[in-house]
């Protein structure tokens, strides 16, 4: 909880802001990378909740990990954020 003292009184989170969650101590919102990559190997598509483009997703194609961004397919070069992420979800097939 973010508390501040204003005019001698404790005020709970006066700016109304949520603290940035620590990925090592906060509860995951989805799957961790190893679980997510297992789903990719099973043929599923995955996405991350933090990705701004909700149409971006990762998949396995021709034995290579791919990422689709703005409708274009690229080799997915993983970052530390990707490897330590805990917000992966299965992307449903578009209708």
PyMOL commands that place a pseudoatom at each C-alpha (Angstrom):
pseudoatom trace, name=CA, resn=UNK, resi=1, chain=A, elem=C, hetatm=0, pos=[0.000, 0.000, 0.000]
pseudoatom trace, name=CA, resn=UNK, resi=2, chain=A, elem=C, hetatm=0, pos=[1.341, 3.461, -0.862]
pseudoatom trace, name=CA, resn=UNK, resi=3, chain=A, elem=C, hetatm=0, pos=[0.796, 5.706, 2.148]
pseudoatom trace, name=CA, resn=UNK, resi=4, chain=A, elem=C, hetatm=0, pos=[1.991, 9.283, 2.497]
pseudoatom trace, name=CA, resn=UNK, resi=5, chain=A, elem=C, hetatm=0, pos=[1.812, 11.740, 5.340]
pseudoatom trace, name=CA, resn=UNK, resi=6, chain=A, elem=C, hetatm=0, pos=[0.031, 14.922, 4.341]
pseudoatom trace, name=CA, resn=UNK, resi=7, chain=A, elem=C, hetatm=0, pos=[-0.503, 17.665, 6.934]
pseudoatom trace, name=CA, resn=UNK, resi=8, chain=A, elem=C, hetatm=0, pos=[0.327, 15.218, 9.731]
pseudoatom trace, name=CA, resn=UNK, resi=9, chain=A, elem=C, hetatm=0, pos=[-2.203, 12.588, 8.626]
pseudoatom trace, name=CA, resn=UNK, resi=10, chain=A, elem=C, hetatm=0, pos=[-1.561, 9.297, 6.883]
pseudoatom trace, name=CA, resn=UNK, resi=11, chain=A, elem=C, hetatm=0, pos=[-3.259, 9.364, 3.484]
pseudoatom trace, name=CA, resn=UNK, resi=12, chain=A, elem=C, hetatm=0, pos=[-3.633, 6.107, 1.609]
pseudoatom trace, name=CA, resn=UNK, resi=13, chain=A, elem=C, hetatm=0, pos=[-2.268, 6.393, -1.945]
pseudoatom trace, name=CA, resn=UNK, resi=14, chain=A, elem=C, hetatm=0, pos=[-3.111, 10.093, -2.411]
pseudoatom trace, name=CA, resn=UNK, resi=15, chain=A, elem=C, hetatm=0, pos=[-2.408, 10.085, -6.142]
pseudoatom trace, name=CA, resn=UNK, resi=16, chain=A, elem=C, hetatm=0, pos=[-4.647, 7.071, -6.708]
pseudoatom trace, name=CA, resn=UNK, resi=17, chain=A, elem=C, hetatm=0, pos=[-1.801, 5.230, -8.398]
pseudoatom trace, name=CA, resn=UNK, resi=18, chain=A, elem=C, hetatm=0, pos=[-1.115, 1.537, -8.243]
pseudoatom trace, name=CA, resn=UNK, resi=19, chain=A, elem=C, hetatm=0, pos=[2.445, 0.549, -7.455]
pseudoatom trace, name=CA, resn=UNK, resi=20, chain=A, elem=C, hetatm=0, pos=[4.323, -1.195, -10.256]
pseudoatom trace, name=CA, resn=UNK, resi=21, chain=A, elem=C, hetatm=0, pos=[4.159, -4.917, -9.541]
pseudoatom trace, name=CA, resn=UNK, resi=22, chain=A, elem=C, hetatm=0, pos=[7.439, -6.717, -8.980]
pseudoatom trace, name=CA, resn=UNK, resi=23, chain=A, elem=C, hetatm=0, pos=[7.434, -9.740, -11.340]
pseudoatom trace, name=CA, resn=UNK, resi=24, chain=A, elem=C, hetatm=0, pos=[9.423, -11.777, -8.822]
pseudoatom trace, name=CA, resn=UNK, resi=25, chain=A, elem=C, hetatm=0, pos=[7.008, -11.265, -5.931]
pseudoatom trace, name=CA, resn=UNK, resi=26, chain=A, elem=C, hetatm=0, pos=[3.626, -10.570, -7.523]
pseudoatom trace, name=CA, resn=UNK, resi=27, chain=A, elem=C, hetatm=0, pos=[1.156, -13.234, -8.541]
pseudoatom trace, name=CA, resn=UNK, resi=28, chain=A, elem=C, hetatm=0, pos=[1.408, -14.202, -12.215]
pseudoatom trace, name=CA, resn=UNK, resi=29, chain=A, elem=C, hetatm=0, pos=[-1.478, -13.083, -14.409]
pseudoatom trace, name=CA, resn=UNK, resi=30, chain=A, elem=C, hetatm=0, pos=[-1.010, -15.925, -16.852]
pseudoatom trace, name=CA, resn=UNK, resi=31, chain=A, elem=C, hetatm=0, pos=[1.580, -18.563, -17.666]
pseudoatom trace, name=CA, resn=UNK, resi=32, chain=A, elem=C, hetatm=0, pos=[5.329, -18.358, -17.230]
pseudoatom trace, name=CA, resn=UNK, resi=33, chain=A, elem=C, hetatm=0, pos=[7.449, -18.762, -20.350]
pseudoatom trace, name=CA, resn=UNK, resi=34, chain=A, elem=C, hetatm=0, pos=[8.251, -22.511, -19.970]
pseudoatom trace, name=CA, resn=UNK, resi=35, chain=A, elem=C, hetatm=0, pos=[4.555, -23.358, -19.700]
pseudoatom trace, name=CA, resn=UNK, resi=36, chain=A, elem=C, hetatm=0, pos=[3.702, -21.020, -22.568]
pseudoatom trace, name=CA, resn=UNK, resi=37, chain=A, elem=C, hetatm=0, pos=[6.385, -22.470, -24.840]
pseudoatom trace, name=CA, resn=UNK, resi=38, chain=A, elem=C, hetatm=0, pos=[5.060, -25.964, -24.088]
pseudoatom trace, name=CA, resn=UNK, resi=39, chain=A, elem=C, hetatm=0, pos=[1.676, -24.787, -25.407]
pseudoatom trace, name=CA, resn=UNK, resi=40, chain=A, elem=C, hetatm=0, pos=[3.386, -23.417, -28.541]
pseudoatom trace, name=CA, resn=UNK, resi=41, chain=A, elem=C, hetatm=0, pos=[5.012, -26.813, -29.090]
pseudoatom trace, name=CA, resn=UNK, resi=42, chain=A, elem=C, hetatm=0, pos=[1.517, -28.340, -28.850]
pseudoatom trace, name=CA, resn=UNK, resi=43, chain=A, elem=C, hetatm=0, pos=[0.472, -26.062, -31.735]
pseudoatom trace, name=CA, resn=UNK, resi=44, chain=A, elem=C, hetatm=0, pos=[-1.150, -23.210, -29.785]
pseudoatom trace, name=CA, resn=UNK, resi=45, chain=A, elem=C, hetatm=0, pos=[-0.545, -19.500, -30.331]
pseudoatom trace, name=CA, resn=UNK, resi=46, chain=A, elem=C, hetatm=0, pos=[0.445, -17.369, -27.341]
pseudoatom trace, name=CA, resn=UNK, resi=47, chain=A, elem=C, hetatm=0, pos=[0.370, -13.686, -26.580]
pseudoatom trace, name=CA, resn=UNK, resi=48, chain=A, elem=C, hetatm=0, pos=[1.421, -11.534, -23.637]
pseudoatom trace, name=CA, resn=UNK, resi=49, chain=A, elem=C, hetatm=0, pos=[-0.953, -9.334, -21.686]
pseudoatom trace, name=CA, resn=UNK, resi=50, chain=A, elem=C, hetatm=0, pos=[1.635, -6.540, -21.659]
pseudoatom trace, name=CA, resn=UNK, resi=51, chain=A, elem=C, hetatm=0, pos=[1.853, -6.339, -25.458]
pseudoatom trace, name=CA, resn=UNK, resi=52, chain=A, elem=C, hetatm=0, pos=[0.148, -3.194, -26.687]
pseudoatom trace, name=CA, resn=UNK, resi=53, chain=A, elem=C, hetatm=0, pos=[-0.829, -4.757, -30.012]
pseudoatom trace, name=CA, resn=UNK, resi=54, chain=A, elem=C, hetatm=0, pos=[-3.457, -7.327, -29.068]
pseudoatom trace, name=CA, resn=UNK, resi=55, chain=A, elem=C, hetatm=0, pos=[-3.100, -8.910, -32.527]
pseudoatom trace, name=CA, resn=UNK, resi=56, chain=A, elem=C, hetatm=0, pos=[0.548, -9.882, -31.867]
pseudoatom trace, name=CA, resn=UNK, resi=57, chain=A, elem=C, hetatm=0, pos=[1.248, -13.504, -31.054]
pseudoatom trace, name=CA, resn=UNK, resi=58, chain=A, elem=C, hetatm=0, pos=[3.900, -16.183, -31.066]
pseudoatom trace, name=CA, resn=UNK, resi=59, chain=A, elem=C, hetatm=0, pos=[3.770, -19.587, -32.715]
pseudoatom trace, name=CA, resn=UNK, resi=60, chain=A, elem=C, hetatm=0, pos=[5.950, -22.424, -33.964]
pseudoatom trace, name=CA, resn=UNK, resi=61, chain=A, elem=C, hetatm=0, pos=[6.261, -22.678, -37.742]
pseudoatom trace, name=CA, resn=UNK, resi=62, chain=A, elem=C, hetatm=0, pos=[8.603, -24.952, -39.660]
pseudoatom trace, name=CA, resn=UNK, resi=63, chain=A, elem=C, hetatm=0, pos=[10.456, -25.751, -36.427]
pseudoatom trace, name=CA, resn=UNK, resi=64, chain=A, elem=C, hetatm=0, pos=[11.157, -22.072, -35.655]
pseudoatom trace, name=CA, resn=UNK, resi=65, chain=A, elem=C, hetatm=0, pos=[9.689, -19.789, -33.031]
pseudoatom trace, name=CA, resn=UNK, resi=66, chain=A, elem=C, hetatm=0, pos=[7.899, -16.963, -34.839]
pseudoatom trace, name=CA, resn=UNK, resi=67, chain=A, elem=C, hetatm=0, pos=[6.187, -13.785, -33.760]
pseudoatom trace, name=CA, resn=UNK, resi=68, chain=A, elem=C, hetatm=0, pos=[3.466, -12.073, -35.748]
pseudoatom trace, name=CA, resn=UNK, resi=69, chain=A, elem=C, hetatm=0, pos=[3.485, -8.280, -35.491]
pseudoatom trace, name=CA, resn=UNK, resi=70, chain=A, elem=C, hetatm=0, pos=[1.077, -6.113, -37.448]
pseudoatom trace, name=CA, resn=UNK, resi=71, chain=A, elem=C, hetatm=0, pos=[0.253, -9.055, -39.692]
pseudoatom trace, name=CA, resn=UNK, resi=72, chain=A, elem=C, hetatm=0, pos=[3.893, -9.794, -40.591]
pseudoatom trace, name=CA, resn=UNK, resi=73, chain=A, elem=C, hetatm=0, pos=[5.814, -12.856, -39.424]
pseudoatom trace, name=CA, resn=UNK, resi=74, chain=A, elem=C, hetatm=0, pos=[9.331, -12.617, -37.944]
pseudoatom trace, name=CA, resn=UNK, resi=75, chain=A, elem=C, hetatm=0, pos=[11.759, -14.901, -36.145]
pseudoatom trace, name=CA, resn=UNK, resi=76, chain=A, elem=C, hetatm=0, pos=[11.141, -14.337, -32.437]
pseudoatom trace, name=CA, resn=UNK, resi=77, chain=A, elem=C, hetatm=0, pos=[14.397, -13.332, -30.785]
pseudoatom trace, name=CA, resn=UNK, resi=78, chain=A, elem=C, hetatm=0, pos=[13.622, -13.678, -27.091]
pseudoatom trace, name=CA, resn=UNK, resi=79, chain=A, elem=C, hetatm=0, pos=[14.466, -10.956, -24.593]
pseudoatom trace, name=CA, resn=UNK, resi=80, chain=A, elem=C, hetatm=0, pos=[14.940, -11.298, -20.834]
pseudoatom trace, name=CA, resn=UNK, resi=81, chain=A, elem=C, hetatm=0, pos=[11.432, -9.871, -20.459]
pseudoatom trace, name=CA, resn=UNK, resi=82, chain=A, elem=C, hetatm=0, pos=[10.090, -12.655, -22.656]
pseudoatom trace, name=CA, resn=UNK, resi=83, chain=A, elem=C, hetatm=0, pos=[11.943, -15.356, -20.740]
pseudoatom trace, name=CA, resn=UNK, resi=84, chain=A, elem=C, hetatm=0, pos=[10.938, -14.113, -17.286]
pseudoatom trace, name=CA, resn=UNK, resi=85, chain=A, elem=C, hetatm=0, pos=[7.398, -13.087, -18.245]
pseudoatom trace, name=CA, resn=UNK, resi=86, chain=A, elem=C, hetatm=0, pos=[4.452, -14.454, -16.302]
pseudoatom trace, name=CA, resn=UNK, resi=87, chain=A, elem=C, hetatm=0, pos=[1.640, -12.951, -18.362]
pseudoatom trace, name=CA, resn=UNK, resi=88, chain=A, elem=C, hetatm=0, pos=[1.409, -15.348, -21.317]
pseudoatom trace, name=CA, resn=UNK, resi=89, chain=A, elem=C, hetatm=0, pos=[-2.024, -16.490, -22.398]
pseudoatom trace, name=CA, resn=UNK, resi=90, chain=A, elem=C, hetatm=0, pos=[-3.309, -18.737, -25.169]
pseudoatom trace, name=CA, resn=UNK, resi=91, chain=A, elem=C, hetatm=0, pos=[-4.495, -16.723, -28.145]
pseudoatom trace, name=CA, resn=UNK, resi=92, chain=A, elem=C, hetatm=0, pos=[-7.735, -18.017, -29.539]
pseudoatom trace, name=CA, resn=UNK, resi=93, chain=A, elem=C, hetatm=0, pos=[-8.030, -18.582, -33.268]
pseudoatom trace, name=CA, resn=UNK, resi=94, chain=A, elem=C, hetatm=0, pos=[-9.612, -15.580, -34.986]
pseudoatom trace, name=CA, resn=UNK, resi=95, chain=A, elem=C, hetatm=0, pos=[-13.187, -16.096, -36.161]
for i in range(1, 95): cmd.bond("trace and resi %d" % i, "trace and resi %d" % (i + 1))
show_as sticks, trace
zoom trace
